[in-house]
Amino acid sequence: MSLIQTALETNLEDLQCHFTWNLNTSRSRLFHLKDKVEDIGAVEGYNWLGHIYNLQGYIHFRLGFTQDALRYFCRAAEALRQMRNTISEEGPWLVINYGNLAWLHYHMGEQAESQTYLKKIYILLNEYQFAYQEELHPEICAEKAWTLMTFGKDHILPAVEYFYRAIRMQPDMVEWHSSHVVALASTSKIYKNGLQANIFEKMEIAVKHDPDNLYLAALYLTACAANGRKIEREACQLAKKVLRKPASSYSGIKPLLKLYRLHLSMQEALDLAEEAIERHPGERYLKRCAAICYKKRILLHGDIPLEQNTIDRAISLHQEVISLYPQSSLKRQITLANIYAKSAHHQAEADQIFEELLESSQEPADRQMLYNRYAKHLHFTKKQSYKSIEYFMKAAAIRYPSVYRERSTHILQKIKARNRNRMCPEIDEFLANLQD
């Protein structure tokens, strides 16, 4: 390796961009994120459009689609220039994008182009000095915060901190305040216990300053309902606004449906989901949201008698959603199997789905989840407790830290503690070896 290449790598490692933020995850999770970001849409996600394209570019690179990555990074640069609407087309909002392009060209073997983007970054960093010299620029903090928040729950706490840092330095950005509050809310038990007083106060202020953010409005009403406030009329008014918006994961439909399910009426949630599909019949995200509602109705409200047409609608929706999200549908396939199992007419279909999934190739994290969910199916539906224990063991044996491993281990520990199962000696030995 030449000294020039070594110096280039060192400079690239020092950049603030998606390639240096330790956004490591599985390939299946990347496909999930790809779908998630696509579902935001260009209209509803306008304020974050440059950030959206940057993240799409990085995801496509990680999936091996290099030319698509380049296309998205170029779209990000253009979107960021248009959104800031300043006299100069260049600004600190482009530092992350140029960093991504520098890294991408480096991986493509184009060192000269990589060096060109590095020089552009240094010019921007030198030109845009600000009061807090020890800090990252607020534009960098904000995009890093948004990216971490979008990437998943494991990154929420640092996302909150980066939003806070961005807002402290540049307090006039409404969308930063709103996203900061959304991130804060996701760290709380908003749907059960409401919000802490300080977070609730921040949310009230954010709602007043960002009245068009219906996603935030749905979260606010949820927090109000959890605090015991009557919100039926306001929820109905919000539903009318959400239904008029373009279909998007930012439109507010998903938290609104959850608000209806938990604090109003499950049937009203189903009716609202169906109305959304009727208004926007070609939007896959709305079908996904409706499928979630039917899943909750069938799998979590089993004490309420089920009509066959409800099961049939849930099945058809899940089949369609699986086809619309073909590369990120493992959980949905398992859910479909669980729904089939609730119907006396579809037991064979449930077994067939699980058999096919168990025979297919899965990444360790996905296989762990599959074993755990199949073990529950064996125990609760098939009444095969001994076989279910075997699969709880299979899930726990996969050394991947996840909630599925924790739950599987916990169940095995409970069975062992009761000491009424003939497999207790094997469970005891298994748990002992698990600690090694």
GULOSE-227984 format. One record per atom (N, C-alpha, C): residue in one letter; x, y, z. Coordinates in steps of 0.02 Angstrom, whole numbers, plus 50000, padded with zeros to 5 digits. Layout:
AXYZ;...
END
This chain:
M500424994050000;M500005000050000;M500445006350000;S500315011049954;S500725017049949;S500575021750006;L501055026350017;L500955031350069;L500365035850054;I500255037249989;I499695041449969;I499035038149987;Q498985031549972;Q498365027949988;Q498265027550063;T498805026450100;T498755026150173;T498505032750201;A498775038250176;A498565044950198;A497835046150180;L497625043850121;L496935044650100;L496465040950148;E496645034850165;E496225030950210;E496175034250279;T496725036850303;T496725040350367;T496265046350366;N496295050250312;N495865056050305;N495135054150300;L494995048750265;L494305046350259;L494025044150326;E494445040850366;E494215038450431;E494045044250478;D494335050050467;D494205055850510;D493565059550491;L493255057650437;L492655061350414;L492045059750456;Q491565064350456;Q490905063150484;Q490435061550427;C490265055050420;C489795052950368;C489555045950384;H489095043450344;H488795036850358;H489315031250362;F489855031950324;F490365026650322;F490775026250386;T490755031450428;T491155031550489;T490735031450552;W490075030550546;W489635030850604;W489475024050634;N489835018950615;N489725012250643;N489005009850635;L488735010850576;L488045008750561;L488065001450537;N488294997150580;N488364990050563;N487734986250579;T487504982350532;T486914978250543;T486894972650492;S486424968150499;S486384962350455;S486104964250387;R486194959850339;R485934961150272;R485174961450271;S484854957050309;S484124957150312;S483874963650342;R484234966250393;R484044972550423;R484144978250373;L484644977950330;L484754983050280;L484164983250230;F483914977450211;F483334977350167;F482724980450202;H482654979050266;H482104982050305;H482174989650305;L482784992150317;L482904999350317;L482785002450248;K482984998850197;K482865001250128;K482125002450117;D481714997650137;D480984998450130;D480725004150174;K480985004550234;K480765009650282;K480885016650255;V481475017750227;V481635024450202;V481245025950139;E481135020950096;E480725021950036;E480015023950054;D479755021350110;D479075022750129;D478975029750157;I479515033350170;I479445040350192;I479175044450134;G479445043350075;G479215047050017;G479535053850011;A479555056449950;A479885062849937;A479465068849960;V478795068149961;V478365073849977;V478345074950052;E478145069850090;E478085070650162;E478765071350196;G479275068550167;G479935069050197;G480355074750170;Y480025079850142;Y480395085050106;Y480935088250149;N480775090050211;N481265093450253;N481895089350265;W481825082750258;W482395078250269;W482605074850204;L482405077650147;L482505074150084;L483245072650069;G483675077450081;G484385076250071;G484645070750116;H484415070750179;H484615065550227;H484355058750205;I483745058650179;I483435052450155;I483855049450099;Y484035053650050;Y484425051249994;Y485125048950016;N485425052550064;N486075050450090;N486035043550121;L485515042450161;L485445035950194;L485285030450143;Q484865032050094;Q484725027150041;Q485365025350003;G485775030349990;G486405028949956;G486845024249996;Y486895025450061;Y487315021250104;Y487035014150107;I486385013450115;I486075006850118;I486205003050053;H486115006349997;H486235003049932;H486965000949925;F487415005149949;F488125003149947;F488234996849988;R487974996750050;R488064990950093;R487764984650063;L487244985350023;L486934979649991;L487294977549927;G487784981549907;G488174979749848;G487944983149784;F487484987949789;F487224991449730;F487584998149722;T488194997849698;T488645003649698;T488385009349655;Q488145007849595;Q487905013149550;Q487275016449578;D486845012449609;D486255015349641;D486465019949698;A486975017849735;A487235022049790;A487475028749763;L487855028649709;L488105034849679;L487525039349657;R487015036249628;R486435040149605;R486085043549664;Y485995039949719;Y485665042949777;Y486085048349810;F486745047349813;F487175052449842;F487145058849801;C487125058249735;C487075064149692;C486395067649701;R485865063649708;R485205066549721;R485195070049789;A485555067349837;A485595070449903;A485905077349899;A486455077849862;A486795084249856;A486335089549826;E485975087649775;E485515092349743;E484935094249790;A484665089349825;A484115090749871;A484335095349928;L484925094249954;L485185098350009;L485285105649986;R485515106549925;R485595113349899;R484925116849891;Q484425113249866;Q483765116249855;Q483415117749921;M483475113249970;M483125114050033;M483385120050072;R484035121250071;R484305126750110;R484165133450077;N484075133450011;N483845139449975;N484245145749993;T484905145049991;T485335150650008;T485675153349945;I486005159049952;I486345162049894;I486895157349868;S487275154549914;S487805149849895;S487525142749891;E487725139149840;E487525132149833;E487915127649880;E488475130049904;E488895126049948;E488775128150021;G488795123350066;G488705124950137;G488855118950180;P488845119850245;P489025114350291;P488545108450287;W487945109550260;W487475103950251;W487725098850200;L488245100550163;L488515095950112;L489115091850137;V489355093350198;V489955089950223;V489855082350226;I489285080150252;I489155072850258;I489085069750189;N488735073150145;N488635070550077;N489305069850041;Y489725074950046;Y490385074550014;Y490805069050045;G490725068050111;G491085062550143;G490865055850116;N490205055050107;N489945048850078;N490225047750008;L490235053049968;L490495052449900;L491245050949899;A491615053949946;A492335052449950;A492445045049965;W492065042450012;W492125035350029;W491915030849971;L491355032649939;L491105028449884;L491615028049827;H491885033749807;H492385033749753;H493015029949774;Y493185030249838;Y493765026449862;Y493635018949853;H493035016749873;H492865009649867;H492805007549793;M492655012349750;M492605010749678;M493295010949645;G493825012449684;G494495012649657;G494665019149622;E494275024349635;E494365030849602;E494655035749652;Q495305035249664;Q495635039149716;Q495645046649700;A495705048449638;A495725055549619;A495065058849636;E494495055549620;E493845058249636;E493745058649712;S493985053549747;S493945053549820;S494315059549849;Q494925060849824;Q495325066549847;Q494965073149832;T494625073549775;T494265079649757;T493725081249808;Y493355076149830;Y492835077449880;Y493135079049948;L493695076049964;L494035077850027;L494225085250027;K494485087749971;K494675094749967;K494065099249976;K493495097249947;K492875101149954;K492665101450027;I492745095850062;I492555095550133;I492995100350174;Y493645100250162;Y494105104550199;Y493955111950187;I493765113550125;I493595120550109;I492975122650149;L492465118250151;L491855119850188;L491995120550263;L492395115950290;L492535116150361;L492925122450381;N493365124550337;N493745130650351;N493325136950342;E492865136750295;E492465142750280;E491915143950332;Y491595138550355;Y491025139350399;Y491235138050471;Q491555142850501;Q491735142550571;Q491135144950612;F491095142650674;F490535144850716;F490775144950789;A490335147350833;A490535149050902;A490805143150941;Y490505137250931;Y490685131450972;Y491215127350936;Q491825129550939;Q492355126350900;Q492475119150919;E492325117350981;E492445110451003;E491895105650980;E491355108450952;E490785104450931;E490795102950857;L490405097850837;L490255096950767;L489795102550745;H489795104050680;H489325109150655;H488615106750667;P488135111250682;P487445109150695;P487125105350638;E487305107150576;E487025103450519;E487255096150520;I487875095050540;I488135088250545;I487805084550602;C487725087950659;C487385084850717;C486675082750699;A486315087150664;A485615085750648;A485545079750601;E485965079550549;E485915073850503;E486125067350536;K486645067750578;K486855061750614;K486295059450660;A485965064150694;A485405062450738;A484845059150700;W484655062150644;W484095059350604;W484275052350579;T484885051450556;T485105044950531;T485085039750585;L485355041250643;L485355036550699;L484645034750720;M484205039750724;M483515038550744;M483165034050693;T483295035150630;T482985031150577;T483265024150575;F483895023350594;F484235016950588;F483965011750637;G483695013850693;G483405008950738;G483425010850811;K483065007050852;K482995008550923;K483655008550961;D484125004550938;D484765004150973;D485165010650969;H484965015050923;H485335021250912;H484945027450937;I484385026450971;I483955032050990;I484295036751039;L484615034151090;L484905038451142;L485445043151113;P485915040651074;P486395045451043;P486045050150995;A485505047950962;A485135052350917;A484845058250956;V484565056851014;V484295062151057;V484835067251075;E485425064651092;E485975069151112;E486205073451053;Y486245070550994;Y486465074450936;Y485945079750916;F485305078050922;F484785083150909;F484855088850959;Y484975087151022;Y485045092251073;Y485635096951057;R486185094051036;R486775098051019;R486645102650960;A486285099950909;A486125103950850;A485675109850868;I485165108450908;I484685113650927;I485005118950971;R485445116851015;R485785121651059;R486175126751019;M486475124550964;M486875129050923;M486475132850871;Q485915129850848;Q485505132950796;Q484765131750813;P484485135750858;P483825134350886;P483225136050842;D483335138750782;D482775140950741;D482525135750691;M482785129650693;M482585124450645;M482005120350674;V481405121750650;V480805118650677;V480825111050671;E481035108650613;E481035101350602;E481515097750649;W482045101150670;W482505098050718;W482165097250786;H481805102350808;H481445101950871;H480935096250869;S480555095850814;S480035090750809;S480335083750810;S480865082650772;S481175076050771;S481505074450837;H481775079450871;H482065078350937;H481525075850985;V480935078750982;V480385076751026;V480155069651009;V480115068150944;V479915061350923;V480425056250950;A481055057950945;A481575053450971;A481515052651047;L481395058251082;L481305057951155;L480715053551173;A480165054451136;A479555050551150;A479675043051141;S480105041351093;S480225034251080;S480635030951136;T480935034951179;T481295032251236;T480845031151296;S480205033351291;S479735032851347;S479185027851332;K478825025751384;K478255021251376;K477635025351359;I477665028751302;I477145033551284;I476455030351278;Y476415024251254;Y475765021251242;Y475455018251304;K475835017451356;K475575014451418;K475565019451475;N476115022651488;N476185026751548;N476215034251532;G476125036151470;G476205043151453;G476925045251451;L477045051751453;L477725054351449;L477925057651514;Q478575057851525;Q478825061751581;Q478625069051571;A478525072651626;A478255079451622;A478685083951577;N479345083451582;N479775087851542;N479735086251468;I479665079751450;I479595077951380;I478915080051353;F478395079151395;F477725081151374;F477695088651360;E478025092551402;E478045099751392;E478395101551327;K478955098151312;K479305099351249;K478855097551190;M478475092151197;M478035090051143;M477485095151131;E477195097851184;E476675103051177;E476945109051138;I477545111151155;I477855116851120;I477985115151047;A478245109151035;A478405107150966;A477775106750923;V477225104250950;V476595103750913;V476355110650893;K476425115550938;K476205122350923;K476625125550867;H477275124050867;H477725127050818;H477735123250752;D477485117150752;D477495113050691;D476815109850680;P476295114050668;P475605111550665;P475465106850607;D475875107050556;D475765102650498;D476065095750507;N476435094650560;N476745088250573;N476235083650607;L475875079950567;L475325075750594;L475595069550630;Y476185067350614;Y476505061850650;Y476605064050723;L476875069950732;L476985072650799;L476315073750834;A475815076050797;A475155077250827;A474855070750853;A474955065250816;A474685058750838;A475035056350901;L475685057450905;L476045055650966;L475815059851025;Y475685066251012;Y475455070751065;Y474775068451092;L474305066851048;L473655064451071;L473715057951109;T474175053751088;T474295047451124;T474535048851195;A474995053551202;A475235055351269;A474675058251311;C474245062251280;C473675065151316;C473205059551339;A473055054751296;A472615049251314;A472905045151370;A473555043951367;A473885040051420;A473855043651487;N473795050351485;N473735054251546;N473015054951569;G472555051551534;G471855051551556;G471415056651523;R471665060251474;R471265065451441;R470815062351387;K470215064951380;K469755062751328;K469975065651261;I470085061451212;I470375063951149;I469965061751088;E469355059151099;E468975056351043;E468865061450987;R468635067451005;R468485072550954;R469115074650917;E469655075850955;E470285077950924;E470565072450880;A470485066150901;A470735060550860;A470355060150794;C469705061250797;C469295061150737;C469505066650688;Q469635072650715;Q469865078250674;Q470545076750643;L470985073850683;L471645072250658;L471615066850604;A471165062050613;A471085056750563;A470885059550495;K470455064550495;K470235067650432;K470825070950398;K471255074250438;K471845077550409;K472335072350381;V472455067050419;V472935061850398;V472705058650334;L472055057250328;L471795053950268;L471865058250206;R471895064850215;R471975069250158;R472705070050136;K473165067850179;K473875068650163;K474105063150115;P474655064350079;P474945058950038;P475155053150083;A475065047150059;A475235041150098;A475985040950110;S476175040350173;S476885040450192;S476955038250263;S477535035650280;S477665033950350;S477735040150393;Y477795046050362;Y477815052350399;Y477125055650404;S476615052650373;S475955055850371;S475605055750438;G475805051250482;G475495050550548;G475005044850553;I474905041050499;I474405035750500;I474575030150549;K475215028250553;K475395022650596;K475295024350670;P475565029950697;P475425031450767;P474695032950780;L474335035550730;L473615036850738;L473235030350746;L473385025350706;L473055018850711;L473205015650779;K473825016450802;K474005013750868;K473615017350923;L473545023850916;L473135027750964;L472425024950966;Y472125023750908;Y471445021050906;Y471415014150938;R471905009850922;R471885003050949;R471935002951025;L472355007151053;L472495006851124;L472025011051167;H471795016751140;H471425021351182;H470715022751158;L470525020351100;L469845021551076;L469505014851061;S469565012450999;S469205006350980;S469595002550927;M469674996050937;M470014991950888;M469624991950822;Q468964991550826;Q468564991550764;Q468634998150727;E468645003750764;E468745010150731;E469435010550698;A469935007450729;A470605007250699;A470585003450633;L470234997750633;L470184993750572;L469804997650518;D469265001050537;D468875004950489;D469295010650460;L469695013850502;L470125019350480;L470655016750432;A470955011050447;A471455008050403;A471155006350335;E470555003650336;E470225001850273;E470055008050232;E469845013350267;E469685019550231;E470315022550199;A470875022050234;A471505024550206;A471685020750142;I471595014150143;I471745010050083;I471265011850027;E470635013050044;E470135014749993;E470305021349959;R470575026049997;R470765032449969;R471415032149929;H471865027849950;H472515027149916;H472645019749902;P472275016749856;P472295009449846;P472965006749823;G473395010949795;G474035008349770;G474615009049818;E474495011449879;E475045012849925;E475185006849971;R475775004049964;R475944998050002;R476004999450077;Y476225005550095;Y476325007050166;Y475665006750204;L475135009150173;L474475008950205;L474235001750214;K474374997550167;K474194990450174;K474594987150230;R475214989350236;R475634986850291;R475344988950358;C475134995250364;C474844997750426;C474184994050442;A473784992850391;A473154989250401;A473294982050423;A473804978950393;A473984972050412;A474174971750486;I474524976850510;I474714977050581;I474094977350625;C473604981350605;C472984981850644;C472634975050648;Y472584971650591;Y472244965050591;Y472644960050632;K473304960450628;K473724955950669;K473574957050743;K473544963350765;K473414964750835;K472714962350854;R472234963250810;R471554961050824;R471514953550835;I471874949850794;I471814942550796;I472274939350848;L472894941750852;L473384938350895;L473394941050966;L473194947250977;L473234950151044;L472554951151077;H472024949851040;H471344950651068;H470954944151058;G471274938751075;G470974932151065;G470364930851109;D470284934951162;D469714933951206;D469064936451174;I469134940651121;I468544943151085;I468404938351027;P467774935851020;P467624931150967;P467824933750898;L468124929450858;L468354931350791;L467864928950738;E467724933350690;E467324931350633;E467794929050577;Q467564924150538;Q467994921450486;Q468194926650434;N467734931450420;N467914936550370;N468484941050394;T468544941950461;T469104945750488;T469764941950478;I469744935450491;I470344931350480;I470524931250406;D470024930550363;D470154930350291;D470454936850266;R470204942550293;R470474949050272;R471194949750296;A471334947450357;A472014947750384;A472484943550341;I472254937650321;I472664933250279;I472814936450212;S472304939150179;S472404942150112;S472854948250116;L472774952350169;L473204958150177;L473934956150186;H474044951250230;H474734949150243;H475044946050181;Q474664942250144;Q474934939350082;Q475144944850034;E474734950050029;E474884955649984;E475494959550008;V475524960850073;V476084964750101;V476734960850093;I476724954350102;I477324950250093;I477564950950021;S477114951049974;S477304951749903;S477574958749888;L477334963749926;L477554970649915;L478214972249949;Y478394968250000;Y479024969050036;Y479404962350034;P479584959949974;P479834953049969;P480504951750005;Q480904956950014;Q481574955850043;Q481604957350118;S481044959150148;S481044960850219;S480414958250253;S480214952250236;S479564949850259;S479584943550303;L480154942050332;L480184936050375;L479684936350432;K479674941950467;K479204942650523;K478484942250498;R478344945050441;R477664944850414;R477464937850394;Q477934933950369;Q477784926950353;Q477614922950416;I477994924350469;I477854920950533;I477174923150560;T477024929650554;T476364932150576;T475814928850536;L475914928250471;L475414925050429;L475294917850453;A475824914350469;A475754907550495;A475354907550560;N475494912350604;N475124912850667;N474384914250656;I474244918450605;I473544919950589;I473204913750560;Y473544910350515;Y473264904050489;Y473094899250546;A473524898950596;A473424894350652;A472814895950693;K472564902150688;K471964904150725;K471324901650692;S471384899150631;S470804896650594;S470834889150587;A470284885850601;A470254878550595;A470354876250523;H470224880750476;H470264878950405;H470974879650377;H471444882450415;H472094884150386;H472684881450426;Q472584876250465;Q473124873550505;Q473704871050461;A473524867850405;A474044865050361;A474474870650332;E474164876350315;E474544881950287;E475034884650338;A474824884950401;A475274887350454;A475884882850460;D475764876350461;D476324871550467;D476784872050406;Q476494873050348;Q476894873350287;Q477364879350287;I477104885150309;I477524891150311;I478114890050358;F477984887450418;F478534886350465;F479034881250438;E478794875950406;E479244870950379;E479694873950325;E479414878050282;E479804881150228;E480314886050256;L480114889850307;L480574894650337;L481144891050373;L480984885650407;L481504881950444;L482004878650397;E481794877150337;E482234873950288;E482634879150248;S482434885450251;S482764890650211;S483394893150247;S483804896650210;S484424899350238;S484274906050272;Q484474906650335;Q484344912850373;Q484994915150407;E485064921650414;E485604924450454;E485484922550527;P486024922250568;P485944920050638;P485394923750677;A485364930350670;A484864934250706;A484154932250685;D484054931350620;D483394929450595;D483214922350615;R483704917850613;R483574910950632;R483404910550707;Q483734914550746;Q483584914850818;Q482854916950830;M482644922250795;M481954924450800;M481474919050777;L481624915850722;L481204910650694;L481124904850743;Y481664902650773;Y481634897150822;Y481184899050881;N481274905250905;N480864907450962;N480124907650945;R479964910350888;R479254910950868;R478964904050853;Y479364899650824;Y479114892950810;Y479014889050874;A479454890050923;A479374886750988;A478714888751020;K478534895151015;K477894897451043;K477304894351005;H477374893850940;H476854890550899;H476764883250921;L477314879850931;L477284872850953;L476944872251021;H477104876951066;H476844876451134;H476104878451138;F475934884151110;F475254886851119;F474754884151069;T474964882851008;T474494880550956;T474504873050948;K475094870250942;K475154863050929;K475144858850994;K475224862251051;K475224858851117;K475774853551121;Q476344855151089;Q476924850651090;Q477464853751133;S477384853251199;S477824856951245;S478544854551242;Y478644847951235;Y479334845351234;Y479714847751172;K479364847551115;K479684849851054;K479814857451057;S479354861151088;S479444868351094;S480074869951135;I480204865951187;I480804866951228;I481434866151186;E481424861351141;E482004860251097;E482144866551055;Y481614869851032;Y481714875750991;Y481884881951032;F481644882351093;F481874887751138;F482624886951150;M482844880651157;M483564879451165;M483944881451102;K483684879751044;K484014881650982;K484094889250976;A483564892850997;A483584900150994;A484104902951042;A484104900351103;A484574902851154;A485294900951138;A485384895451101;A486064893151086;A486414897551035;I486044901350997;I486344905850948;I486624911950985;R487264912850983;R487584918051023;R487544924850988;Y486924927250986;Y486794933850958;Y486364937551009;P486594943251034;P486214946751087;P485574949751060;S485004947351082;S484364949851059;S483824948351110;V483254951451101;V482694950151146;V482454942951139;Y482534939951080;Y482304933051069;Y482734928151108;R483384929551113;R483814925251153;R483644926051227;E483534932251248;E483364933551318;E482714930151337;R482204930751294;R481554927751309;R481594920151310;S481954917351263;S482024910051261;S482374907451323;T482914910851342;T483274908851402;T482834909551464;H482454914951468;H482014916151525;H481484910651531;I481194908751475;I480684903351476;I480994896851500;L481584895251476;L481914889151498;L482064889351573;Q482264895151597;Q482404895951669;Q481774894951710;K481204897451685;K480564896651721;K480354889351723;I480444885851667;I480264878651665;I480704874851714;K481344876451715;K481804873151761;K481614874551834;A481434880851850;A481264882751919;A480634879051943;R480154877851898;R479544874251918;R479684866851930;N480184864251894;N480424857351904;N479864852151897;R479424853351848;R478884848551837;R478894845451767;N479424846851730;N479474844451662;N480014839151658;R479884833751621;R480374828251618;R481014830351583;M481004836151548;M481604838451514;M482024843051558;C481834843851621;C482214848251667;C482954846551671;P483144840151675;P483874838751677;P484244841351616;E483934840551556;E484254843051495;E484284850651495;I483744853751519;I483724861051523;I484264863551570;D484334860251627;D484834862151677;D485534861851646;E485674856251612;E486334855451581;E486444860651527;F485914861851487;F485974866851433;F486124873751461;L485754875851512;L485854882551541;L486554883151573;A486784877851602;A487454877951632;A487994878951578;N487904875451522;N488384876151466;N488324883051433;L487714885851437;L487594892351405;L488004897851438;Q488174896951501;Q488554901951538;Q489294901751520;D489514896351489;D490234895551474;D490454900451419;
END
